[in-house]
């Protein structure tokens, strides 16, 4: 499905996922043994079967897709952790619960290619959806406080910021224009209204 034109000015979700793949390190459990491998992005290994090792997310994704490893989910990608964050979101309506900055992108990669490595993946999906809905409601509430100078909302993830960016840049631009226009004195506004009414009758 094509994205709306206004969202085309922001990074696409796939582009944010690509950044997360490059910037995030995860643990994997190899299904093979071999020495260190050297790539343009760095050296990784040595790999020992069943011994966890840290690699970039993109390396783990590639190896998982080749059937060469299992991915070890981060602590926060668990039912218990997400349930606690959902409770915090609901009980603290004025603030966002702290989540990893790229939680949405990382969770998507795990659930797309390594759902078999994530305990209770369907429950995890459901909790992520609930978190998203609660946080979106808070975001809409925060937008009501928007002025021409700033909007302060801390704790948003990269995907959430990206969704807001097109609207915020346009809205704040309009508000700056409106704020810079001189106010019409009340007496002038009244006279204009009376004159137009007189002309019409």
Residue pairs with C-beta under 8 A, 6 or more apart in sequence:
3 12
6 166
6 167
6 170
7 166
9 166
10 162
10 165
10 166
11 19
11 162
13 105
13 159
13 162
16 102
16 105
16 158
16 159
16 162
17 105
17 108
17 109
19 102
19 105
19 158
20 57
20 102
20 105
20 106
20 109
20 158
21 56
21 57
21 58
21 61
21 109
22 41
22 56
22 57
22 58
23 102
24 56
24 57
24 102
24 106
25 54
25 55
25 56
25 57
26 54
26 55
26 56
26 57
26 60
26 71
26 72
26 74
27 52
27 53
27 54
27 71
27 72
28 52
28 53
28 54
28 55
28 59
28 60
28 63
28 64
28 69
28 70
28 71
28 72
29 50
29 51
29 52
29 69
29 70
29 72
30 47
30 48
30 49
30 50
30 51
30 53
30 63
30 68
30 69
31 49
31 67
31 68
31 69
31 70
32 47
32 49
32 68
32 69
33 46
33 47
33 48
33 49
34 45
34 46
34 47
35 45
35 46
35 47
36 43
36 44
36 45
36 46
37 43
37 44
37 45
41 56
42 56
44 53
44 55
44 56
44 59
45 53
47 53
52 72
55 63
57 106
57 109
60 69
60 71
61 71
61 109
61 113
63 69
64 70
64 71
64 113
64 114
64 117
65 113
70 114
70 117
71 110
71 113
71 114
71 117
72 117
73 110
73 114
73 117
73 118
73 119
74 100
74 106
75 81
76 82
76 85
76 99
76 100
76 103
77 106
77 107
77 110
77 118
77 124
78 119
78 124
79 119
79 120
79 123
79 124
79 127
82 124
82 127
82 128
82 131
83 127
85 97
85 99
85 131
86 127
86 130
86 131
86 134
88 97
89 96
89 97
89 131
89 134
89 135
89 138
90 134
93 138
93 141
95 154
95 155
96 135
96 138
96 153
96 154
96 155
96 156
97 155
98 155
99 131
99 155
99 157
100 106
100 157
101 157
101 158
102 157
102 158
102 159
103 157
104 128
104 132
104 157
104 158
104 159
104 160
105 158
105 159
107 124
107 128
110 117
110 118
111 118
111 121
111 124
111 125
115 121
118 124
135 156
135 160
139 153
139 156
139 160
139 164
142 151
142 153
143 151
143 167
143 171
145 151
146 168
146 171
146 172
146 175
147 175
148 172
148 175
148 176
148 178
148 179
151 168
151 172
156 164
